[in-house]
Amino acid sequence: MEPTLSDGDKLLVLRARKLSERLLNKVVVVKDPRDNGIVMIKRVIELDQDSFAVMGDNPSESTDSRTLGRFPAHLMLGVAIYRYFPLSRSGRLN
């Protein structure tokens, strides 16, 4: 997700209970559809009631909906709203 996020950034994430238009262009945490034990941080680019599409902020280095297709709604874990570490880069996201 560079340049938005870097390795080691610590985030506050609010659980997303359902898909809504407010999620468009937001940074979200999702389960990897290939392996439920892995989570990914991506930006929502499209959504409807049952599924959504995501893209990384560094598309040339990102595995996202261009490769994996649309994600079912149940794979959405939450919305990243605040970076609290490192302190020098802390602040609201989105």
Secondary structure as the mmCIF struct_conf table of DSSP 4:
data_model
#
loop_
_struct_conf.conf_type_id
_struct_conf.id
_struct_conf.beg_label_comp_id
_struct_conf.beg_label_asym_id
_struct_conf.beg_label_seq_id
_struct_conf.end_label_comp_id
_struct_conf.end_label_asym_id
_struct_conf.end_label_seq_id
TURN_TY1_P TURN_TY1_P1 GLU A 2 THR A 4
TURN_TY1_P TURN_TY1_P2 ASP A 7 GLY A 8
STRN STRN1 LYS A 10 ARG A 15
HELX_LH_PP_P HELX_LH_PP_P1 ALA A 16 ALA A 16
BEND BEND1 LYS A 18 LYS A 18
HELX_RH_3T_P HELX_RH_3T_P1 GLU A 21 LEU A 23
TURN_TY1_P TURN_TY1_P3 LEU A 24 ASN A 25
STRN STRN2 VAL A 27 ASP A 32
TURN_TY1_P TURN_TY1_P4 PRO A 33 ARG A 34
STRN STRN3 ASP A 35 LEU A 47
BEND BEND2 GLN A 49 ASP A 50
STRN STRN4 SER A 51 MET A 55
BEND BEND3 ASP A 57 ASN A 58
HELX_RH_3T_P HELX_RH_3T_P2 PRO A 59 GLU A 61
BEND BEND4 ASP A 64 ASP A 64
HELX_RH_AL_P HELX_RH_AL_P1 SER A 65 LEU A 68
HELX_LH_PP_P HELX_LH_PP_P2 ARG A 70 ARG A 70
STRN STRN5 PHE A 71 PRO A 72
HELX_RH_3T_P HELX_RH_3T_P3 ALA A 73 LEU A 75
STRN STRN6 MET A 76 PHE A 85
BEND BEND5 PRO A 86 PRO A 86
HELX_RH_3T_P HELX_RH_3T_P4 LEU A 87 ARG A 89
STRN STRN7 GLY A 91 ARG A 92
#
